[in-house]
């Protein structure tokens, strides 16, 4: 099996420089020697076999268990080297079978009932709240930032993201806004404070629910920002605007009709919805098995070809689509740098294996957006095509108005910080 791995790597790694130290004491190098050198060590024969048979799952597991060690460079350098060599990637029979099986069974893994959705959310978002303060911005935005300028830092990019989304929603003072998947409340509080909206936020995370409402109290916005521990399927009423940022990835492909039927029911006839989600360029697929097992159980990153037909069938209209290509790669780089700078604090919260898991998650996610077929889309949705202006000039104009308001309002920060 070790020889099979060596043969595969010799065909796969054409660019860059990779050295593998095998369990039998032998070392071999691959690539054309360009760029930074990366070296890895496999500690046992079983690790070799696992990596050959199912690298999508086993690479992360072996790294977490210390059986795949990076001896020169970092796990990001290793994954970037692998990702940048994916063109012309030879597929083994085991990879082909496993990928087909994962696609065929994806609806089972993404069968997100009310109870299962809450359980899946708790697995990730109800971790110790201190963890997220280690690497997110001060507003704890856990989604793709919007880098307007090359030198923007994470704080500026996340503020620009909120501003950009708000501008697309054409919000007027006093409008009722529903925030589906409100996180720690940052988007909703921005809309309440800067746009004068009456915001109802929904989350399934008890940790996020408590913090979001605490922030509303501390900011003096309880009359305009309320956060509920509720599933979107149980929400009632109608709203002038609906926003959903970074939540759609948890819906599951089988629930898309339910999600957009709910959006149609909850949106007023002249209302506007803005959906911000991770997406894929290369068409329908399956969730990476390591991510599904350890990071986002029940999650799925959709292609536009899977989303748009469900919007149409729900009787809704797509009035604008914007693709954010490398913005998430830059966001994840900032998160990874910040996490590594405070890694010892994360280890004190959990343990070394958890830190290795989180390192792999952030590095693999960044390389996916930088080198592979991942992006972020923002879809503006209405029931009436006259609900928004005919040209996109209004977005820039609204952003400028919001910038002026931001200068007069202290930046919203988390409760207790």
C-alpha positions as a printed NumPy array, in Angstrom:
array([[  0.   ,   0.   ,   0.   ],
       [  2.947,   2.311,   0.682],
       [  4.2  ,   1.785,  -2.856],
       [  0.696,   2.567,  -4.132],
       [  0.736,   5.854,  -2.234],
       [  4.185,   6.674,  -3.631],
       [  3.023,   5.907,  -7.177],
       [ -0.072,   8.016,  -6.752],
       [  1.82 ,  10.996,  -5.328],
       [  4.379,  10.86 ,  -8.134],
       [  1.555,  11.23 , -10.667],
       [ -0.413,  13.758,  -8.632],
       [  2.15 ,  16.255,  -7.298],
       [  3.475,  18.054, -10.378],
       [  3.981,  21.533,  -8.912],
       [  5.655,  22.402,  -5.63 ],
       [  7.836,  20.36 ,  -3.311],
       [  6.63 ,  17.574,  -1.022],
       [  8.68 ,  15.036,   0.92 ],
       [  7.01 ,  12.065,   2.579],
       [  8.699,  10.133,   5.379],
       [  7.242,   6.61 ,   5.328],
       [  6.901,   4.23 ,   8.329],
       [  9.606,   1.921,   6.982],
       [ 12.176,   4.713,   7.296],
       [ 12.284,   5.6  ,   3.595],
       [ 11.694,   9.129,   2.307],
       [ 10.633,  10.225,  -1.165],
       [ 10.154,  13.661,  -2.702],
       [  7.55 ,  14.75 ,  -5.229],
       [  6.909,  17.783,  -7.42 ],
       [  9.13 ,  20.081,  -9.415],
       [ 10.896,  21.58 ,  -6.393],
       [  9.324,  25.027,  -6.722],
       [  7.884,  27.063,  -3.896],
       [  8.139,  26.39 ,  -0.193],
       [  9.135,  22.882,   0.808],
       [  6.567,  20.782,   2.708],
       [  7.381,  17.528,   4.492],
       [  5.038,  15.05 ,   6.169],
       [  5.525,  11.893,   8.194],
       [  3.211,   8.881,   8.353],
       [  3.723,   6.989,  11.596],
       [  2.351,   3.537,  10.688],
       [  1.343,   1.28 ,   7.809],
       [ -2.34 ,   1.541,   8.695],
       [ -2.116,   5.312,   8.233],
       [ -0.753,   4.77 ,   4.717],
       [ -3.619,   2.438,   3.822],
       [ -6.234,   4.798,   5.211],
       [ -4.819,   7.758,   3.294],
       [ -4.893,   5.852,   0.006],
       [ -8.382,   4.419,   0.436],
       [-10.246,   7.499,   1.704],
       [ -8.13 ,  10.679,   1.899],
       [-11.182,  12.982,   2.119],
       [-12.021,  11.544,   5.535],
       [ -8.765,  10.08 ,   6.764],
       [ -6.325,  12.937,   6.145],
       [ -8.049,  15.04 ,   8.802],
       [ -8.461,  12.139,  11.205],
       [ -4.825,  11.09 ,  10.877],
       [ -3.692,  14.672,  11.496],
       [ -5.914,  14.951,  14.581],
       [ -4.532,  11.665,  15.929],
       [ -0.896,  12.604,  15.313],
       [ -0.409,   9.845,  12.756],
       [  0.072,  12.313,   9.893],
       [  2.604,  14.88 ,  11.051],
       [  3.831,  17.957,   9.241],
       [  7.589,  18.137,   9.835],
       [  8.395,  21.027,   7.477],
       [  5.847,  23.783,   6.883],
       [  2.301,  23.786,   8.281],
       [ -0.917,  21.896,   7.712],
       [ -2.06 ,  24.85 ,   5.603],
       [  1.067,  24.584,   3.438],
       [  0.4  ,  20.868,   2.955],
       [ -3.275,  21.325,   2.052],
       [ -2.489,  24.272,  -0.228],
       [  0.046,  22.127,  -2.082],
       [ -2.472,  19.316,  -2.472],
       [ -5.3  ,  21.674,  -3.495],
       [ -3.189,  23.512,  -6.057],
       [ -2.435,  20.189,  -7.758],
       [ -6.048,  19.063,  -8.133],
       [ -6.172,  19.754, -11.88 ],
       [ -5.833,  16.415, -13.64 ],
       [ -6.151,  14.579, -10.348],
       [ -6.144,  10.793, -10.931],
       [ -9.114,   9.118,  -9.232],
       [ -8.725,   5.714,  -7.605],
       [-11.56 ,   3.196,  -7.665],
       [-12.123,   3.578,  -3.913],
       [-12.445,   7.368,  -4.174],
       [-14.89 ,   7.044,  -7.063],
       [-17.088,   4.547,  -5.218],
       [-17.068,   6.493,  -1.952],
       [-17.913,   9.781,  -3.693],
       [-20.803,   8.216,  -5.593],
       [-22.092,   6.631,  -2.387],
       [-21.907,   9.931,  -0.522],
       [-23.862,  11.709,  -3.245],
       [-26.491,   8.952,  -3.334],
       [-26.948,   9.033,   0.452],
       [-26.657,  12.774,   1.012],
       [-30.382,  13.257,   1.612],
       [-30.184,  10.792,   4.493],
       [-27.288,  12.648,   6.097],
       [-29.056,  15.982,   5.504],
       [-32.482,  14.865,   6.75 ],
       [-32.669,  17.812,   9.125],
       [-35.834,  17.443,  11.169],
       [-36.623,  20.016,  13.858],
       [-34.968,  17.89 ,  16.554],
       [-31.99 ,  16.905,  14.411],
       [-31.399,  20.495,  13.284],
       [-31.179,  21.669,  16.886],
       [-28.802,  18.818,  17.734],
       [-26.574,  19.589,  14.728],
       [-26.429,  23.274,  15.638],
       [-25.494,  22.467,  19.231],
       [-22.572,  20.325,  18.044],
       [-20.848,  23.395,  16.594],
       [-22.391,  26.608,  17.89 ],
       [-22.875,  25.656,  21.533],
       [-19.163,  25.134,  22.126],
       [-17.59 ,  27.25 ,  24.847],
       [-18.244,  30.836,  23.788],
       [-14.67 ,  31.797,  24.639],
       [-13.458,  29.743,  21.666],
       [-15.086,  32.009,  19.092],
       [-13.745,  35.14 ,  20.766],
       [-10.255,  33.82 ,  20.08 ],
       [-10.479,  34.23 ,  16.315],
       [-13.627,  36.094,  15.22 ],
       [-13.983,  39.876,  14.997],
       [-15.378,  41.917,  17.891],
       [-18.93 ,  41.519,  16.525],
       [-18.412,  37.736,  16.278],
       [-19.425,  37.502,  12.625],
       [-19.052,  33.827,  11.7  ],
       [-19.506,  34.169,   7.939],
       [-17.688,  35.562,   4.927],
       [-16.463,  39.124,   5.222],
       [-16.562,  41.653,   2.381],
       [-13.082,  42.953,   1.552],
       [-13.62 ,  46.233,  -0.259],
       [ -9.887,  47.022,  -0.295],
       [ -6.778,  44.788,  -0.353],
       [ -5.538,  46.161,   2.985],
       [ -8.834,  45.733,   4.853],
       [ -8.557,  43.955,   8.181],
       [-11.134,  41.511,   9.534],
       [-13.036,  44.17 ,  11.491],
       [-13.444,  46.377,   8.423],
       [-14.434,  43.447,   6.198],
       [-17.138,  42.222,   8.553],
       [-18.561,  45.695,   9.009],
       [-18.55 ,  46.134,   5.21 ],
       [-20.397,  42.795,   4.852],
       [-23.213,  43.988,   7.116],
       [-23.352,  47.325,   5.328],
       [-23.408,  45.671,   1.87 ],
       [-26.241,  43.331,   2.841],
       [-28.252,  46.104,   4.47 ],
       [-27.883,  48.255,   1.342],
       [-29.267,  45.481,  -0.854],
       [-32.334,  45.119,   1.358],
       [-33.593,  48.694,   0.859],
       [-34.588,  48.956,   4.504],
       [-36.601,  51.934,   5.681],
       [-37.083,  53.122,   9.25 ],
       [-39.683,  51.08 ,  11.139],
       [-39.686,  48.063,   8.816],
       [-40.12 ,  44.591,  10.295],
       [-37.116,  42.394,   9.54 ],
       [-36.698,  38.653,  10.1  ],
       [-33.135,  37.363,  10.541],
       [-33.122,  33.59 ,   9.934],
       [-30.049,  32.141,  11.62 ],
       [-29.135,  35.284,  13.546],
       [-25.952,  33.958,  15.143],
       [-24.743,  36.114,  18.04 ],
       [-26.978,  38.964,  16.883],
       [-24.531,  41.181,  15.017],
       [-26.48 ,  41.52 ,  11.772],
       [-29.788,  42.082,  13.533],
       [-28.36 ,  44.688,  15.892],
       [-26.774,  46.513,  12.95 ],
       [-30.135,  46.654,  11.146],
       [-31.929,  47.819,  14.285],
       [-29.375,  50.46 ,  15.186],
       [-28.232,  51.772,  11.798],
       [-31.425,  51.235,   9.771],
       [-34.122,  51.724,  12.415],
       [-35.633,  48.31 ,  11.739],
       [-37.7  ,  46.162,  14.095],
       [-35.725,  42.927,  14.043],
       [-36.76 ,  39.409,  14.986],
       [-33.834,  37.002,  15.006],
       [-34.086,  33.202,  14.967],
       [-31.451,  30.733,  16.155],
       [-31.365,  27.139,  17.354],
       [-28.247,  27.679,  19.467],
       [-28.911,  28.298,  23.154],
       [-25.474,  29.896,  23.489],
       [-26.142,  32.343,  20.64 ],
       [-29.682,  33.047,  21.85 ],
       [-28.504,  34.146,  25.275],
       [-25.644,  36.285,  23.986],
       [-27.746,  37.983,  21.27 ],
       [-30.429,  39.043,  23.737],
       [-27.77 ,  40.152,  26.207],
       [-26.263,  42.366,  23.549],
       [-29.665,  43.884,  22.78 ],
       [-30.008,  44.788,  26.471],
       [-26.515,  46.254,  26.707],
       [-27.048,  48.273,  23.506],
       [-30.417,  49.645,  24.581],
       [-32.103,  48.031,  21.593],
       [-34.554,  45.642,  23.24 ],
       [-37.472,  47.602,  21.788],
       [-36.179,  46.971,  18.244],
       [-34.179,  43.729,  18.392],
       [-35.565,  40.479,  19.785],
       [-33.987,  37.064,  19.37 ],
       [-35.898,  33.794,  19.621],
       [-34.821,  30.195,  20.128],
       [-36.94 ,  29.019,  17.198],
       [-36.761,  27.114,  13.911],
       [-37.71 ,  29.043,  10.779],
       [-40.357,  26.397,  10.081],
       [-42.204,  27.395,  13.261],
       [-42.082,  31.136,  12.643],
       [-45.364,  32.944,  11.961],
       [-46.322,  36.397,  10.701],
       [-45.124,  38.478,   7.768],
       [-42.112,  40.729,   7.423],
       [-41.043,  43.592,   5.165],
       [-37.56 ,  42.151,   4.887],
       [-35.905,  38.777,   5.486],
       [-32.17 ,  38.203,   5.787],
       [-30.309,  34.939,   6.21 ],
       [-26.52 ,  34.92 ,   6.497],
       [-24.556,  31.679,   6.805],
       [-27.559,  29.575,   7.812],
       [-28.67 ,  28.096,   4.489],
       [-25.703,  25.709,   4.522],
       [-27.436,  23.895,   7.411],
       [-30.823,  23.461,   5.72 ],
       [-30.016,  20.336,   3.7  ],
       [-30.843,  19.816,   0.04 ],
       [-34.057,  17.922,   0.807],
       [-35.439,  20.891,   2.759],
       [-34.93 ,  23.565,   0.109],
       [-38.611,  23.522,  -0.957],
       [-39.651,  23.877,   2.697],
       [-37.214,  26.744,   3.246],
       [-38.375,  28.795,   0.264],
       [-42.047,  28.013,   0.844],
       [-41.54 ,  29.402,   4.345],
       [-39.787,  32.457,   2.886],
       [-42.757,  33.067,   0.575],
       [-45.183,  32.735,   3.484],
       [-43.17 ,  35.033,   5.767],
       [-42.383,  37.732,   3.187],
       [-44.897,  40.498,   2.561],
       [-46.079,  40.909,  -1.062],
       [-43.759,  43.903,  -1.562],
       [-40.991,  42.489,   0.628],
       [-37.321,  41.8  ,  -0.099],
       [-35.153,  38.885,   1.039],
       [-31.352,  38.61 ,   0.986],
       [-29.838,  35.11 ,   1.135],
       [-26.09 ,  34.897,   1.822],
       [-24.637,  31.391,   1.594],
       [-21.543,  29.409,   0.732],
       [-21.865,  27.826,  -2.716],
       [-19.982,  25.701,  -5.198],
       [-19.028,  26.482,  -8.79 ],
       [-18.833,  22.883,  -9.995],
       [-22.437,  21.709,  -9.632],
       [-24.148,  19.389,  -7.137],
       [-21.949,  17.198,  -4.977],
       [-21.625,  15.779,  -1.471],
       [-20.413,  17.221,   1.81 ],
       [-16.802,  16.463,   2.634],
       [-17.032,  13.46 ,   5.009],
       [-14.543,  14.854,   7.535],
       [-16.432,  18.164,   7.742],
       [-19.743,  16.304,   8.105],
       [-18.384,  14.094,  10.886],
       [-16.439,  16.611,  12.946],
       [-17.491,  20.183,  12.093],
       [-20.922,  20.685,  10.504],
       [-23.074,  17.535,  10.794],
       [-26.032,  17.655,   8.435],
       [-24.569,  20.541,   6.459],
       [-24.316,  20.916,   2.688],
       [-22.862,  23.536,   0.354],
       [-25.204,  23.973,  -2.63 ],
       [-24.682,  24.943,  -6.242],
       [-26.835,  27.646,  -7.76 ],
       [-28.37 ,  25.023, -10.063],
       [-29.837,  23.357,  -6.96 ],
       [-31.094,  26.567,  -5.365],
       [-32.611,  28.627,  -8.177],
       [-35.26 ,  26.068,  -9.281],
       [-36.534,  25.819,  -5.694],
       [-36.846,  29.606,  -5.479],
       [-38.848,  29.627,  -8.706],
       [-41.148,  26.797,  -7.606],
       [-41.918,  28.65 ,  -4.378],
       [-43.329,  31.542,  -6.414],
       [-40.439,  33.863,  -5.618],
       [-38.368,  35.999,  -7.996],
       [-34.595,  36.374,  -8.13 ],
       [-33.819,  40.057,  -8.663],
       [-30.052,  40.072,  -8.1  ],
       [-27.181,  37.595,  -7.668],
       [-23.655,  38.479,  -6.62 ],
       [-20.774,  36.015,  -6.381],
       [-18.059,  36.684,  -3.78 ],
       [-15.098,  34.665,  -5.035],
       [-12.048,  35.027,  -2.8  ],
       [-13.579,  36.988,   0.053],
       [-14.058,  33.866,   2.166],
       [-10.483,  32.73 ,   1.556],
       [ -9.295,  36.035,   3.024],
       [-11.768,  35.757,   5.907],
       [-10.577,  32.252,   6.749],
       [ -6.933,  33.326,   6.559],
       [ -7.636,  36.006,   9.136],
       [ -9.464,  33.513,  11.36 ],
       [ -6.639,  30.974,  11.053],
       [ -3.953,  33.541,  11.88 ],
       [ -5.902,  34.737,  14.911],
       [ -6.594,  31.198,  16.125],
       [ -2.945,  30.174,  15.864],
       [ -1.881,  33.303,  17.74 ],
       [ -4.102,  32.222,  20.67 ],
       [ -3.821,  28.468,  20.263],
       [ -2.679,  27.942,  23.853],
       [ -5.934,  29.449,  25.092],
       [ -7.94 ,  27.079,  22.898],
       [ -5.938,  24.146,  24.251],
       [ -6.736,  25.25 ,  27.802],
       [-10.441,  25.185,  26.908],
       [-10.318,  21.767,  25.257],
       [ -7.207,  19.705,  24.419],
       [ -4.483,  19.19 ,  21.813],
       [ -6.628,  16.968,  19.596],
       [ -9.33 ,  19.637,  19.448],
       [ -6.753,  22.246,  18.455],
       [ -5.432,  20.003,  15.681],
       [ -9.019,  19.486,  14.481],
       [ -9.658,  23.233,  14.421],
       [ -6.37 ,  23.928,  12.638],
       [ -7.277,  21.391,   9.969],
       [-10.804,  22.816,   9.621],
       [ -9.636,  26.398,   9.113],
       [ -6.759,  25.441,   6.791],
       [ -8.848,  23.055,   4.679],
       [-11.647,  25.593,   4.388],
       [ -9.286,  28.358,   3.273],
       [ -7.651,  26.202,   0.615],
       [-11.082,  25.111,  -0.654],
       [-12.035,  28.743,  -1.296],
       [ -8.625,  29.759,  -2.592],
       [ -7.85 ,  26.856,  -4.931],
       [-10.991,  24.787,  -5.446],
       [-14.579,  25.379,  -6.538],
       [-16.039,  27.146,  -3.504],
       [-17.492,  30.648,  -3.387],
       [-20.188,  32.677,  -1.636],
       [-23.388,  33.875,  -3.268],
       [-25.815,  36.591,  -2.284],
       [-29.265,  36.226,  -3.829],
       [-31.819,  39.027,  -3.61 ],
       [-35.337,  37.592,  -3.694],
       [-38.767,  39.222,  -3.948],
       [-42.386,  38.348,  -4.579],
       [-42.872,  41.443,  -6.757],
       [-40.248,  42.453,  -9.336],
       [-40.994,  46.136,  -8.652],
       [-40.001,  45.801,  -4.994],
       [-36.436,  46.991,  -5.714],
       [-34.994,  49.719,  -7.998],
       [-34.292,  48.904, -11.638],
       [-30.544,  49.552, -11.501],
       [-27.896,  48.641,  -8.901],
       [-26.885,  52.265,  -8.239],
       [-29.052,  52.247,  -5.12 ],
       [-26.676,  49.808,  -3.43 ],
       [-23.701,  52.177,  -3.567],
       [-25.89 ,  55.098,  -2.511],
       [-27.266,  53.181,   0.475],
       [-23.775,  52.058,   1.497],
       [-22.595,  55.655,   1.549],
       [-25.522,  56.692,   3.749],
       [-24.756,  53.833,   6.126],
       [-21.074,  54.784,   6.312],
       [-22.09 ,  58.26 ,   7.429],
       [-24.356,  56.822,  10.122],
       [-21.63 ,  54.442,  11.309],
       [-19.367,  57.391,  12.069],
       [-21.938,  58.678,  14.562],
       [-22.692,  55.344,  16.255],
       [-20.169,  53.531,  18.475],
       [-19.298,  50.107,  17.059],
       [-21.552,  47.45 ,  18.585],
       [-19.616,  44.995,  20.693],
       [-20.48 ,  41.777,  22.48 ],
       [-22.14 ,  41.907,  25.881],
       [-19.527,  42.061,  28.624],
       [-16.632,  43.064,  26.34 ]])
